[in-house]
């Protein structure tokens, strides 16, 4: 049974994960981060030891959670002997097999959500996707996940990569479009608050309808008059105009058969 956890990383996901574990009674042995400020901020919040020195990472633990940028994983693992430890990563697009060269006792613990340190979140409603090298480890990770979440999925590396790609479209790209919308409104002296009821209803619809059925707007019906007016408004922003045209055409092609 996993009772003691060492956290490698102190970013958005690591912060919320560590807080959720601590609240659930799991002991956070130590927090490591490449920067002392980040390690200290999370360590102090939790009241646990912290360090920014790799050689000082406390491996007297039941589980090491690697929650760092994908391209930083190897840098940390190459300098840490985890061969006798149970270790998981939290990445959506990195195969579990990547960890196998460092430890035979490995797995994946991937919470599917967008995290910001400044915003508190209820972890109980977050899907946790797990994968493990053996049935025994899978059972341990399942029990650990159940302490913080009501929704647990066993998902292999190939499926998780597609899930992560889908999440980028559904979250990161959509949020970027919010940012663009905000810039357009700000330039005109208008408030982003005007869009919030629209955003809420758009999100609410896909909870009860398929995204395809929920689609509306000039792109779906390809209203050229409106599309051309919009493009004219973006003449001074050719990159934005290109994005608009690409998305408009993609939506139209997806719906023209209907």
C-alpha positions as CSV (number, residue, x, y, z in Angstrom):
1,X,0.0,0.0,0.0
2,X,1.3,3.4,-1.0
3,X,1.4,5.7,2.1
4,X,4.6,7.8,1.4
5,X,5.2,9.8,-1.8
6,X,8.1,11.9,-3.0
7,X,7.2,14.5,-5.6
8,X,9.6,15.5,-8.3
9,X,8.3,18.7,-9.7
10,X,6.5,21.7,-8.3
11,X,4.5,23.0,-11.3
12,X,0.7,23.3,-11.7
13,X,-0.1,19.6,-11.8
14,X,2.5,18.6,-9.1
15,X,1.1,21.3,-6.8
16,X,-2.5,20.2,-7.0
17,X,-1.6,16.5,-6.9
18,X,0.6,17.0,-3.8
19,X,-2.2,19.0,-2.1
20,X,-4.8,16.3,-2.9
21,X,-2.6,13.5,-1.6
22,X,-1.8,15.4,1.6
23,X,-5.5,16.1,2.2
24,X,-6.2,12.4,1.7
25,X,-3.7,11.4,4.4
26,X,-0.9,10.4,2.1
27,X,2.5,11.6,3.5
28,X,4.5,13.8,1.2
29,X,8.0,12.9,2.0
30,X,9.7,15.6,0.1
31,X,9.3,18.0,-2.9
32,X,12.0,18.5,-5.4
33,X,12.1,21.2,-8.1
34,X,14.9,22.5,-10.3
35,X,14.3,26.0,-8.8
36,X,14.5,26.4,-5.0
37,X,11.7,29.0,-5.1
38,X,9.2,26.6,-6.6
39,X,10.3,23.7,-4.3
40,X,10.1,26.0,-1.3
41,X,6.7,27.4,-2.2
42,X,5.1,24.0,-2.4
43,X,7.1,22.4,0.4
44,X,6.3,25.3,2.8
45,X,2.6,25.1,1.8
46,X,2.5,21.4,2.7
47,X,4.9,21.7,5.6
48,X,7.3,19.2,4.2
49,X,11.0,19.1,3.3
50,X,12.1,20.4,-0.1
51,X,15.2,20.7,-2.2
52,X,16.5,21.8,-5.6
53,X,19.5,19.4,-5.5
54,X,19.0,16.2,-7.4
55,X,21.4,14.2,-5.2
56,X,19.4,15.1,-2.2
57,X,16.1,13.7,-3.4
58,X,14.7,11.5,-0.6
59,X,14.1,8.0,-2.0
60,X,13.0,6.5,1.3
61,X,9.4,6.4,0.0
62,X,6.8,4.1,-1.3
63,X,6.4,6.0,-4.6
64,X,8.3,8.6,-6.6
65,X,6.1,10.8,-8.8
66,X,7.8,12.5,-11.7
67,X,5.8,15.5,-12.6
68,X,8.1,17.7,-14.8
69,X,8.2,18.8,-18.4
70,X,8.5,15.9,-20.9
71,X,12.0,16.9,-22.1
72,X,13.2,17.3,-18.5
73,X,12.3,13.7,-17.4
74,X,15.5,12.1,-18.8
75,X,17.7,14.8,-17.2
76,X,16.3,14.0,-13.7
77,X,16.2,10.2,-14.2
78,X,19.7,10.0,-15.5
79,X,21.0,11.5,-12.2
80,X,18.7,9.5,-9.9
81,X,18.9,5.8,-9.1
82,X,15.3,4.7,-9.1
83,X,16.1,1.1,-10.0
84,X,14.7,-0.2,-6.7
85,X,11.8,2.3,-6.5
86,X,8.3,2.4,-7.7
87,X,8.1,5.4,-10.0
88,X,5.4,6.9,-12.2
89,X,5.1,9.9,-14.4
90,X,2.1,12.2,-14.9
91,X,2.6,13.0,-18.6
92,X,-0.1,12.5,-21.2
93,X,2.2,12.0,-24.2
94,X,5.1,10.0,-22.8
95,X,5.0,6.2,-23.0
96,X,5.3,4.1,-19.8
97,X,8.1,2.2,-21.5
98,X,10.3,5.3,-21.2
99,X,10.5,4.6,-17.4
100,X,11.3,1.0,-17.9
101,X,15.0,1.7,-18.6
102,X,15.2,3.3,-15.1
103,X,13.0,1.0,-13.1
104,X,11.1,-2.2,-13.7
105,X,8.5,-1.1,-11.1
106,X,6.9,1.8,-13.0
107,X,3.6,3.1,-14.2
108,X,1.7,6.2,-15.2
109,X,-0.6,8.4,-13.0
110,X,-2.2,10.9,-15.4
111,X,-5.0,13.3,-14.0
112,X,-6.9,14.7,-17.0
113,X,-7.5,18.3,-16.2
114,X,-6.2,21.8,-16.7
115,X,-4.4,23.1,-13.6
116,X,-3.4,26.6,-12.4
117,X,-1.7,27.1,-9.1
118,X,-3.9,30.2,-8.4
119,X,-7.2,28.3,-8.7
120,X,-8.3,25.7,-6.2
121,X,-9.9,22.6,-7.7
122,X,-11.9,19.6,-6.4
123,X,-9.8,16.6,-7.3
124,X,-12.6,14.1,-6.6
125,X,-14.2,14.8,-10.0
126,X,-11.0,14.6,-12.0
127,X,-10.5,11.4,-14.1
128,X,-7.2,9.7,-13.2
129,X,-5.8,7.5,-16.0
130,X,-3.4,4.8,-14.8
131,X,-1.1,2.3,-16.4
132,X,1.4,-0.1,-14.8
133,X,4.1,-2.6,-15.6
134,X,2.4,-5.3,-13.6
135,X,-1.1,-6.2,-12.2
136,X,0.3,-5.7,-8.7
137,X,1.5,-2.2,-9.4
138,X,-1.8,-1.4,-11.2
139,X,-3.7,-2.4,-8.1
140,X,-1.5,-0.2,-5.9
141,X,-2.0,2.8,-8.3
142,X,-5.7,2.2,-8.4
143,X,-6.0,2.2,-4.6
144,X,-3.9,5.4,-4.5
145,X,-6.1,7.1,-7.2
146,X,-9.2,6.1,-5.3
147,X,-8.1,8.2,-2.3
148,X,-8.4,11.4,-4.3
149,X,-10.7,10.7,-7.2
150,X,-14.0,9.0,-7.9
151,X,-13.2,8.3,-11.5
152,X,-10.3,6.0,-12.5
153,X,-9.5,4.6,-15.9
154,X,-7.0,2.0,-17.0
155,X,-5.6,3.4,-20.2
156,X,-2.5,2.2,-22.1
157,X,0.2,4.5,-23.5
158,X,-1.1,4.6,-27.1
159,X,-4.7,5.5,-26.0
160,X,-3.4,8.1,-23.6
161,X,-1.4,9.8,-26.3
162,X,-4.7,10.2,-28.3
163,X,-6.5,11.3,-25.2
164,X,-3.8,14.0,-24.6
165,X,-4.1,15.2,-28.2
166,X,-7.9,15.4,-27.8
167,X,-7.4,17.4,-24.6
168,X,-5.1,19.9,-26.3
169,X,-7.8,20.6,-28.8
170,X,-10.6,20.7,-26.2
171,X,-8.8,22.8,-23.7
172,X,-5.5,24.5,-24.7
173,X,-6.6,25.5,-28.2
174,X,-10.1,26.6,-27.1
175,X,-8.5,28.7,-24.3
176,X,-6.2,30.3,-27.0
177,X,-9.3,31.3,-28.9
178,X,-10.7,32.9,-25.7
179,X,-7.5,34.9,-25.6
180,X,-7.9,36.0,-29.2
181,X,-11.5,37.0,-28.5
182,X,-10.4,39.0,-25.4
183,X,-7.8,40.8,-27.5
184,X,-10.4,41.7,-30.2
185,X,-12.8,43.0,-27.6
186,X,-10.2,44.9,-25.6
187,X,-9.0,46.7,-28.7
188,X,-12.6,47.9,-29.2
189,X,-13.0,48.9,-25.6
190,X,-15.4,46.1,-24.8
191,X,-15.3,43.6,-21.9
192,X,-14.6,39.9,-22.1
193,X,-17.5,39.5,-19.7
194,X,-19.9,39.9,-22.6
195,X,-18.8,36.5,-23.9
196,X,-19.0,34.6,-20.6
197,X,-22.7,33.6,-20.9
198,X,-22.0,32.3,-24.4
199,X,-19.0,30.4,-23.2
200,X,-21.0,28.8,-20.4
201,X,-23.9,27.8,-22.7
202,X,-21.5,26.4,-25.3
203,X,-19.8,24.2,-22.7
204,X,-23.2,23.2,-21.2
205,X,-24.5,22.0,-24.6
206,X,-21.7,19.5,-25.2
207,X,-22.6,17.9,-21.8
208,X,-26.0,16.8,-23.3
209,X,-25.4,16.9,-27.1
210,X,-22.6,15.7,-29.3
211,X,-20.2,18.5,-30.3
212,X,-21.2,18.0,-33.9
213,X,-24.9,18.6,-33.1
214,X,-24.0,21.6,-30.9
215,X,-22.1,23.4,-33.7
216,X,-23.7,26.7,-34.9
217,X,-22.5,29.8,-36.6
218,X,-21.6,31.2,-40.1
219,X,-18.9,28.5,-40.7
220,X,-21.3,25.6,-40.4
221,X,-23.7,27.0,-43.1
222,X,-20.8,28.9,-44.8
223,X,-22.4,32.3,-44.9
224,X,-19.9,33.9,-47.2
225,X,-21.2,37.4,-46.6
226,X,-20.5,37.2,-42.9
227,X,-17.2,35.3,-43.4
228,X,-15.9,37.9,-45.8
229,X,-16.9,40.7,-43.4
230,X,-15.0,39.0,-40.6
231,X,-11.9,38.5,-42.8
232,X,-12.0,42.3,-43.8
233,X,-11.9,43.1,-40.1
234,X,-8.7,41.1,-39.8
235,X,-6.8,42.6,-42.8
236,X,-4.2,44.0,-40.5
237,X,-3.7,40.6,-38.8
238,X,-2.9,38.1,-41.6
239,X,-2.0,35.3,-39.2
240,X,-5.3,35.6,-37.4
241,X,-7.1,35.8,-40.7
242,X,-5.4,32.6,-41.8
243,X,-6.5,30.8,-38.6
244,X,-10.0,32.0,-39.1
245,X,-10.1,30.8,-42.8
246,X,-8.6,27.4,-41.9
247,X,-11.1,26.8,-39.1
248,X,-14.1,28.1,-41.1
249,X,-13.3,25.8,-44.0
250,X,-12.7,22.8,-41.7
251,X,-16.1,23.3,-40.0
252,X,-17.8,23.7,-43.3
253,X,-16.3,20.6,-44.8
254,X,-17.3,18.6,-41.6
255,X,-20.9,19.7,-41.9
256,X,-21.6,20.3,-45.6
257,X,-22.9,16.7,-46.1
258,X,-25.7,17.6,-43.7
